[in-house]
Structure formats: structure tokens, C-alpha cells
């Protein structure tokens, strides 16, 4: 099985690109949202840590956001609770799809958390900053301060780019993106 890891800036279209490969995708952001909505033990751990801020189940993302913005160390502590659960789900996904030719890992902190393996194919999604910002502003939960906090825990984009075997330009135009993905698939299959 070939593991394709998708990396890039926040809002660059990593999930969109991941889906375009046409193979099973593990989307860490969706898993986190699912944990917030459905995992009572996760809620209890977060509630115990921040009883004044994380109070409702299913967890309301705004409570997490407010907590991260109010408390300098909370992002790290939340990550310590969430990431092992996400990693566990990822391992189950990999096991379930072990007979597939390719799986795609859409994990924002793939390199930062050393989730990638030596033989993984890393694809960097490159997008123009102004397109990214416009796209991010359209999100319901857009918060520039929160995005800056997340960027602080990420590796520099240039480092991610150097670690990648392929670069796809996501100008949010399906035609060019499909051409880049077909080129990658042709090379790795």
C-alpha cells in the first residue's frame, strides 16, 4: 500500500486535494469534529481540564476556540488529549484499508507529529496567500487569532515543501489540479 500524505498551509485546500486522488482518505479534521460530537470520554477529559470553558456535550467548537484564545497553554493540553484518539482512529483506518493500492492521509500536523513513514509520498499543496485568506474568511468559524496560534505550532511552509516529493498548485481550478494529481499517480503507481 502506498501512503500519500497531504501537507500545506491552513486553508490551502488540502482536504479538497486529498479527495481528488480518488482513493480512501483519512481526514483528521473530520475525526476531531466527530470526537467533539460523539466521544463522551474525550468530553470528560476536556471538561475536567477546563470545567469553566468546556461545559456542553456534544462539545461546541466555540468553547474550544475561546479556551485556546484565553489560555496560552490550552492548545498544547487539548492536543495531548485529542491526538492519541486521532492516531488510534488513523491506525484503524489504515488496517481497514490495508489492501488498497493507495490511501491518502489528510492530517494537518502530519510532519510535526512525525506520523509520516519513511516511504510515504508527501504532496505539498501550494496556494496563493490571497486566495487562502479569502477562502478562510468564508468559513463560519473564521478567527484570525486562532489561525495564527495554529500556525505557531506548525513547521515552516518552506520546510514542508522541501520534505515533499510533489507539489500541486491549488488555484481552486479543478482542471489544473486534476492534471497535477494524474501526474503524481502515474509516477507512484
N, C-alpha and C positions, 0 to 999 in steps of 0.2 A: 504494500500500500504506500502510495506517495502522499505525504502530508504537505499541504500548501498553507503557509502562514501568511496572513494579510496584515501589513503594518502601514502606518501613515499618521498624518495629523488628525486631531479631533475634527470631525465634520468633513473629512476629505472624501467620504463615500466608500469606506472600507466594506461595510455590510452590503452595499449595492454591488460592489465589485465581486465580493465573495459569492453572492448568489449567481452572478453571471457565468461562473465557471461551470455550472450545471451539475455539480456533484454535492454530496451531503455537506452541509455547513454546520459547524458548531459556533453559535453566536453567543459569546459570553455576556453581552449586554442584555440579551433576551433572558438568559439564565438568571442573571441578577434580578431583573424585573419579576421573574417567576418566583424567585426566593422571597422577595419582598411581599408578594401577593399570597403565597401558599405555604411558606415554611414557618410554622409556629416556633420550633426550637431556635431558628435564626432570629425571629422577632424577640423571643425571650432574652437571648444573649444581648441584643442591641438595646432592649428596654432596660435590662439590668445595668448596662454600662451608662446609658443616658436616660434615666427614668423621667426627667423633666422635658425631654425633647422628642423622644421616640415613644409615642404613647398609644398609637392605634394600630390594630391589625385588621385587615392587611395593612402593611406599612405604607404610609403616604410618602411619596418621594420628596415632597416639600419638607417633611420633617427631617429627612436625611440631609437634604440640601442646607436647611437652616442650621442644623447641628454642625455640619462641616464648616460653614461660614463663621459660626460663633466661636468655635473651639479649634485652636491651631492643631492639636494632636488628634482630633477625632477622625480625620480621613485615614490616617495610619491605623488607628484602632478598628475602624469599620472594615478596612481592607483585611486585617488579621482575622476577622470573623467570616467575612464573605468569601475570600479567595480559596480557602480549603474546600468549601462547599462547591464552588465553581469548578475547581480542579477535579473533584470527585465526579461531578456530572460530565466533565470533559472525558475522563477515563472511561466512563460508561458509554459515552458516545463513540469513542474510538473502538472499544470492544464490540459494540453493536455493528459497527461499520468496517470491521477488520477485513472483510472480503471484497470491499470496494476498491477500484483502481486508485481513486483519489478521494481524500477528504480535505475539506477546507476549514482552517481554524481562524475564525474572526474574533480575535482576542486582543483588545486594546493594549494590554501590557504584556504581550507575548514575549518580547525580548527582555523587558525589565524584570519579569518574574522567572526568567530562564525556563520557560515552558517549551521552547523550541528545542528540537533534537538536531544533532549534527547533520543529518541527511535531509532535513526539511528544506523545502523550496520556499524561500521568503520572497514575497512580492510587495513592493513598496507602492502605495497609491499616492500619486502626486496630483495636487490640485492647486489652482491659483488661490492665493490668500483672500482676495476679494470675493471670489465665488464661495469659498468656505464660510466666510463671515456672513454673507447673505443667506446661505443655507441654514446656518446655525440660528440666525435671528428669527427664522420662520418656525423654529421648534417651540412648542408650548412652554417648555421648561428652560428657555434660554436664560442664562445667567453668566455674564462675562467674568465676574469674580470667581465663580465656581470653575469655569473653564480654565482660568489662569492657575487655580490650585491644582487641577488635574494635570496641567502641562508641566508643573513643577516636579511631579513625580515621574514624568516620562523622560526617556532618553532623548537627546537632541535628534531632530529630524535627519540631519546630515549623517549621524551615526547609523540610524536605521536604514538610510538609503545605501550606505556603504556595505552594510551587512546583507543587503538584499541581492538576490541573483537576477531579479527582474524589476523593472519599473513600468507601471502603467500610468498613463496620463488620463486622469478622470476630469474631463471638461464637461461632465454631465451630458455627454452626447453619446448615445448608445453605439453608433456606427464605429467610431474610432476605438472605443473601449473593447468592443467585440473583436476587432482586428488584433489588438494587443493580447487579449486573452487567448485567441486562437493560436497566435504565435507561441505563446507560453506553453499551451497544451501540446502543440506539435513538437516542441523541444523536449518536454519532460516525459511524454508517453512513449 
